């Protein structure tokens, strides 16, 4: 997902307000809920990005769907309503989570495997990552059967590819030379 400058600016502003109010953790939970809801529901995503639906209808719907969110999050809804920018709600929430994690020294490790990782495998991965990074790490697992086996680990701008598909590709290059 490409972050727009506007989404980054909104996220920074909401984070500053949440920090000054001492409510950053709860607003971060709100933003995670928004990201999960929008990405989990194509209908909600289409609803927010539909230019035909009025901004008034969108804010009323969001107020119903996210009735228990913090006042900072409700302020974001009102601001998006005033500026008619509801289509960037999910990118704002995603960027907020990223900024919040950076602020707290948390880094996301993206692990791609051919099958969902188990709790045992996750603990082994976290132990290995602890030797590489001194930050707190959270694991984000994505499943891609095309890698056949093994895993691909991405932390920040570093990538370690231990997939079977990658090894087969390396063998193919060796034999073709």
FENMOLIN-V708954 format. One line per field, one symbol per residue. ss: DSSP state (A for helix, B for strand, O for the rest). phi: phi as a letter, one per 30 degrees, with the letter a starting at -180 (. if undefined). psi: psi as a letter, one per 40 degrees, with the letter a starting at -180 (. if undefined). Layout:
ss = ???
phi = ???
psi = ???
//
This chain:
ss = OOOOAAAAAAAAAAAAAAAAOOOAAAAAAAAAAAAAAAAAOAAAAAAAAOOOOOAAAAAAAAAAAOOOOOAAAAAAAAAAAAAOOAAAAAAAAAAAAAAAAAAOOBBBBBBBBOOOOOAAAAAAAAAAAAAAOOOBBBBBBBBOAAAOOOBBBBBOOBBBBOOAAAAAAAAAAAAAO
phi = .dddeddddedddddddddddibddddddeddddedddddbdddddddcddddddddddddddddcdcddddddddedddddchbddcdddddddeeddddedcicbcccccbdbddddddddddddddddcbcddcccccbcbdddiaiabcbbiccbbccddddddddddddddd
psi = hhhiddddddddddddddddefeddddddddddddddddehdddddddehedhidddddddddddfdeiiddddddddddddeffdeedddddddddddddddefhihhhhhieihiiddddddddddddddieihhihhhihhedediaihhhhbeihhhfidddddddddddde.
//
